[in-house]
Each structure stands twice: as structure tokens, then as C-alpha cells.
Amino acid sequence: MKLINKAGKEIKEGDVLTSFSGEKARFISGTPPHKPGSSGRVYVEEIEMTGKGRREYFPTVYALEWVE
């Protein structure tokens, strides 16, 4: 599976994402859904908090989705 944005572009490590609330973060990695009905997760490092470790979010926070 791959992670894409609304425009259909595949998201790669290091890409800068913008959340629905306008906060910027750098994409680290993700975990695809493990069963139907699951959305998976994305792991990011918030730009303003560089070096503070990664954060885990649902892909919808960044308008992303997993596709086959």
C-alpha cells in the first residue's frame, strides 16, 4: 500500500505536510490499515518541535489516505 494526498501524489519520507488546522510537519513513516475499517497511522515530526521525537496521527489529520 502507498500513502497519497488529495491530489493523488504519493507521500515520501521527508515530505512536509499541513494538518487541517494549518500546522506543518515532516512525514517520517506510516502504518497501513491492518483490517477493514481501520485507517492506519502516520508518523510525523512537527516542524516547530524538531528533535522532540515523532507524533502519531490518523491520516485524515493531513488529508491523506492509504491505497493499494
N, C-alpha and C positions, 0 to 999 in steps of 0.2 A: 504494500500500500504506500501511497505517497500523500503528502500534505499539500493542499493547494489553497490559494486565496480566492476571493470572489471573481477575479479576472481570469482564473484558471491557471495562474503561474504557480509552478512548484516552489515550495519554500525549502530553502537550503540553510545549513548551519551558517550563522553569522548574519543572516538577513535581519534587517530592522523591521519590526512590526509595530503597529499602532493599535492600542486597545480601543474598545468602544467609548472609553472615557478620555481618549486622547493621549494616554501615557505611552511612551516609547520603550521598547525592549528589544534585546538582541536574541534571536532564536538560537537555542542550544541543541535541542533534540525533541523527540516526541515518542509517544507510545500509541500505536493504533488501537482501535477498539478490540476488545478481546471476546466480545459476544454481541449478538444483535441487540440494539437498544442502547449500547454504550457509545460514548463519543470519543473515547481515548483521552489523551492528555498532551499538552505541550509544555516544554520546559524552557524558560527564558531567564535572561539576566536583565533586570531593569537598568536602563541606561544611567539614570541618576544614582543608582546604587551599585555601580561596577565594583566587583571584588567582594560583594556581600553574599555571594552564592546564588544558586538558582531558585526560581519560583515555579510552582506547578499550577497550570490553569486548564480549564476546558478550552478546546479550540475555538469555540464561539466567542470567547472574550476578544479574540483577534480576527474574527470573521473568517476563520479557516475551517476546512473540512478534510477528512480522510477519504480518498477514493482508491479504487482498485487499479 
